[in-house]
Amino acid sequence: QVQLVESGGGLVQPGGSLRLSCAASGFTFSGYAMTWYRQAPGKEREYVASISGAGGSSNVADSVRGRFTISRDNAKNTLYLQMNSLKPEDTAVYYCYVRKSASDYWGQGTQVTVSS
């Protein structure tokens, strides 16, 4: 069965950096585009970034462009989100997501808190 397990969240000061990871299993990882979403308290879940199966194409939301980078290591079945120049408004639970066989799969999420 598809499993997505995020890690790497935590408390960081404004201007700091974090790298999130999402370990995937139960499917052919390299065959699927992967996406990061986030959800802040009291807000709807929002798109952050996505990457193609082979990793040759990616996109990030305007709100994080120039600060966040999405990448993947298909040999390790792992998705990454490098987050630099973090701002308090980046505080949220971050989720990785894959759509496979017309079904949506989400990880449990990892909390990122940006605060001084």
Steps between C-alpha positions, in 0.01 A plus 500: 500500500608857439675659794636853527693600811614861545780610728728796561259754643566702812535843653721747314563873526397737221763493228600145582491183294353152520499200270193281500507141382223268390582129491276315256420131472244266348521632146750566221619835629674614183183455299299768677502873543518605863367809672549689824202674661470690825221596735524785748270522804153615397584494129440266211769267378706670229734389225870557558699319230497204265749295302474253214576134538846521348569827674561697184209737546387684810286789610459702817227731624554873460500541878816289536675553168866584545501363856382137472638228274339162435712201404493123508735205520339212315770259612395567859126538432514834676355843429656816644405860563787737574363808672719808536433853624207373701233745609241479779231460233665173394384348828282202412475125488671382182370196314627299207247370253473263208212416274513139386236295322238771549558502876655769715765413757626729774764471765431577863668839474790669675466823700711800404494795737682821416527723803751701696 
